């Protein structure tokens, strides 16, 4: 079984997708979002996200896929 690669935390993902502008804002606003990771409700901004995880934020669905840099 191959190991999934860590990509970023949920707080970093919220910032990357422009839901928040900083980690501090993510901390303050986590409860304002409806978030699931792989179908499970999530409210920890430190939750580690891995390759192939599916994140849903307020009905928007994202699948984390690493692309080859070559």
N, C-alpha and C positions, 0 to 999 in steps of 0.2 A: 504494500500500500504506500503510495507516495504522499509525502507531507505537503500540505497546502502552504503557500507562501504568505506571510503576514504582509499586508499592504499599508494599513493606517488605522487609526482609532476612529470611532464613530464621530467624535467631536471634530477631528480633522476632516472627515468626509463631509460633515455639515458645512464646514467652511469652504471646502473645495467646490461644493455644489451651490455655493452662495446663499445658503439658508441663514447663515450668520456671518459676521465679519471678523470674529476673533474667538479664541478658545474661551475667554471669559464670558463672552456673549452666549456661547454654546452652553456653558455651565448654568447661566441664569435662565435660559429659554428652553431647556430640554423638555420640560413638561408641556410646552405649548405645541409640540409636534406629536403627531401620531406616527410612531416608528416601530417597524418590525424588522428583525434580521432573521432570515431563513424561516419566516412564518411565526417567530416568537416575539412578543412585545418586548421592547427594549427602551431603557431610559438612562443607561450609563454612558456618559460621553467617552469614557475610557475603554469601552468594549472594543476589543481587537477585531478587525475585519480582515478576512483572508480571501485569497483568490477563489472565485466562484460563489462567494456569499451573495445572497439576494437581499437588498435593503429596500424597504418601502417606507417612504416619508410622505405623509399626507396624500397617499394615493399614487404617488410617483414611484415607479419601480426601477431599480438600478441593479445590474449584475456586475460584480467586480471581476474584470478580466485583465490579466497582465498581457501586454503585447511585447513581442520580441523587439529589442532595440536595434537589431541588425538590419 
